[in-house]
Amino acid sequence: MDFAAIDRQIHALEECIEHTVPVGADERLSVGVDLGTAYIVVVVLNSLKQPVACAMEFAQVIRDGLVVDYIGATRIVRKLVGQLEQRLGRTLQHAAIAVPPGTGVKDCATHTHVVEGAGLEVVSVLDEPTAANAVLGVSNGVIVDIGGGTTGLSVLEDGQVAYVADEATGGNHVSLVISGSYGIPFEEAEVLKKQPDRQRDVLVVVRPVIQKMASIINKHIQGRDIAGIYLVGGTCCLRGMEDVIAADTGKPVYKPANPFLVTPLGIALNCHP
């Protein structure tokens, strides 16, 4: 796996948060909408599947992969889509979305209604780790997507999804532990865990939560010949957590330089009007 190429691709997407890449008036655009527990992210790709624009907003409208504030979620997606359309000078029409593995049909439909309520036609719905694999290209191994609310995983065998699972442990649980340990509000804990100079201390405090995530992975890969574990999702930005998971699973663990944007990019790559 060429992690250098993956990191370049993600870096190009990072650049598009502030700097929009011009697109043609009739160019086919692909849109990915990631309805996350902590952030809603919208990614736009050009006809060559290269990032051209990205917008995101912190939100608490999704809980454990389920929409708990339909109106709020729709409002945020509509706002982000409007911003991107203004930046690109184009109307966005089609989008792909992703949900945690094992999400029921009714809950998938709710995610779809949120995005379509914002004016986009949903043309593809997939699970989050599988979306991430559009970027990673894992043939044999397990992709673990740790977001704000859940730890989802997809086991890949010979390039095909052999098994998916999802459990409710994620970044929110990390923030709750930080909040309790430091005696600060949840919102301050969310900020604290992202500060690079505090992450070593934070890792010590939240190690039991990371070990819980490792136990989830162990449970679902038991009896399988797993070549490696690939981490994506915002929670995996915590420096050093990959070492904890490697120690507890006994498997090689890999993650890109910025695991947060892997899944949103992968969702957009799966948009096929």
N, C-alpha and C positions, 0 to 999 in steps of 0.2 A: 504494500500500500504506500502510495506516494503522499506522505503527510505534508511535504513541502508544497505540492500542487494544491492540496486541499486548503492549506492555510492561505495560499495566494488567492484562492477563490473566495474564501471567507473575508479576507482583507478587502477585496474588491467590493464586497457587500457592505462592509463597515464604512468604506468611503462614500457609499451611496446614501448613507443616512443624512449627511450634510451636503453632498454634492451630487446633483442629478445629472445623469448621462443623457444627452439628447437622443431622441428616437425619431424614426420616420413617421410621416403622417398616416401611412397605411400599414405600418409595420405591425405584425402580430405580436402581441404582448402576453406574457404569462404571469399570473398573479397567484401568490400563495398567502393564505391567511392562517396564522397560528394563534388560536384562541387559548392562551396559556393561563395558568392560575395566577401568575404574577404580572405578566405582560401580554398584551395583544400586539402582534407584529404582522405587518403587511409588507410583502416583498414583490417587486416587479422585475421581470426579466425581459430582455429584448428577444428578437427572433433567433438569435444565436445562443439563447439561454444564458446570457451574461447579465449580471445585476446592473440595473439602471436607476433604481430608486428604492428606498426603504423608509418606513415610518413605524414608530412604536409608541405605546403609552402604558404606563403602569396602571393596572386595573385589578380589582378584587371582585370580578363578576363571574368568575369560574371557580368552582371548588371541587377538588379531586376529579377533575376532568369533566364535571357537569356544569351546565349553565344554571346559575342561581339568580341571576339578574338579567333577564332577557332584554328588557328595554335599555338598560345600561350598556350591555354588550353590543347591541345593535347601534346605539348612539356612537360608541367609540369607534367601531369599524367604519361606520358612515363618515365620521370625522376624518379618520386616517385616509380612507379612500379619496375623500374630497381633497385633502392636502396633496396627495400624490397626483391626482388628476390635474390639479392646478400647476404643480411643478413640471409635469410632463407635457402639458398642453394637449392631453388626450383623454378620452373617456375610457375607463376600464370596464370590461364586459364580463370576462370569465375568470373563475378562480378555482383553485384546489384548496381543500382543507384537510386537517388531520385530527384524529381523536386518540385517546389512550387505547391500547390494545384491549379487546374484549368489551368495548363500549356497546351497549344495546342499540337496537334499531331506532327506538324512540329518541334516545339521547343523541344519536347521530343526526336524526332529523332536526332536532332543536338547534344543533350547531349549524346545520345547513340553513335553517330559517333565519338565524342571526345574520349570516353573511348575505343571503339573498334579500333580507330586509334592508341591507345597506346598498342594494342596487346591483349586486353581482350575481351572475348565474354560476352556481356550483357545478362543476363538470367532473370533479374527482374527489372521492373521500377515501382516505387511507389511514392506517394507524401510524402513530408518530415515529417509532423506531424504523419502520419500513420506509417512511419518508426520508429519514436521516440517511438511509443506505443509498439513496440516489446520489448523495454527496460522497459517502465513504466508499461504496463499492465493495463491501465485505462479502466474501464467498463462503467462508466457514468461520463461524464465531457467533458471539452474541452482542447485539447492540442494546445498550441500556440507556434509556432516555429518562433522566431525572429532572423533572420540572419542579414547579412550586408545590404541587399537590400529590403527585404520584411518581412511583418508579415503574416504568414500563420497559419491557424487553421483547426483542425478537431474536429467535435463534435461526441463524442462516446455515443451511447445509447445501453445498454445491450451488450456491447462489440463489437458492429458493428458501422462502420462509417456511420453516418446519414447525414452529411453535411460537405463540405469543402469550404474554401475561402482563398483568398490571396490578400493583398494590399501592395503597394509600400511605406512602411515606415519601416526603420530598422537602423542598426548600422551606416551606412554611414550618415544618417541624424543626428544622435547623434554627430558624429565626425564633421560634418559641423557646427553645432551650437557651439561646443567647439572651433573650429577654429575661428569662427567669434567673439565669446565672449572674447577669450584670445588673439586674434590677432596673431595667429600662423598658420603655414602651416597645411594642412589636415593631412599629414603624422605624424606630431608631435602630433596632436590631437588624432590620432589613438593610439599612445603610451601612452599619458596622461590618457586617459579614462581607461586604464588597470592597472594603478598604484594603489595598494590598499590604500595607504595613501592619495590619492587625490580623491577617489571615493565619499566621502561625499560632497565635494565641487562641484564635477562634477554633482552629482545628482541634486543639486539646480539649476545649469545652464540649464540642459537638461530636467528638469521636464515637460515642455510643450510638448516635443517630446514623453516622456513616456505616458503622458496623451492622446496624439493623438493615441498611440498604444492601450490604454485602450478604447478609443472611437471606434476604429475598432472592438475590441472584443465585446463591448456592442452592436454594430450594428448587428453583425452576430449571437449573442446568444439571441437576443430579442425574447421573447415569448417562449423560451425553458427552461426546468427545468434542469439547470446546477448545478451539485453538487459541482464542484470545477474547478479551472483553473490551468493547469499544464504548467509551463514555461520551454522551452528548447531553445537552440540556443546561439551563442556566445554573442549576445547583452545582454542576460539575466544574464551574469556574473556580470553586474553592480550591486553592492551591494545596496540594499534598493529599487530597482525599483519594486520589488514584492509588497511592501507596498503601493506604489503609485497606482498600478493597482488594488489592493484589495480595496483601498479607493474609486476609481472611478467606479468600477464595483459592489461593494457590495457583492462580492463573495470571498470565501476562495481561496487563491493563494498559490501554492506549487512549489518549484523548487529543483532539486538535488544540491549537493555541487558543481558540475561542469556541468552546463547545456550545455556547448559547445560541448562535445563529445557524448551526448546522441544520436543525430540523426545519426552521422557517424557509431556508434556501431549498431544502429537499422537497418541501411541499410545493413550492413554486415550480420546481423542475418536473413535477407530476401534473402540471396543468396542461391539458391537451384539449383545446377547443375542438 
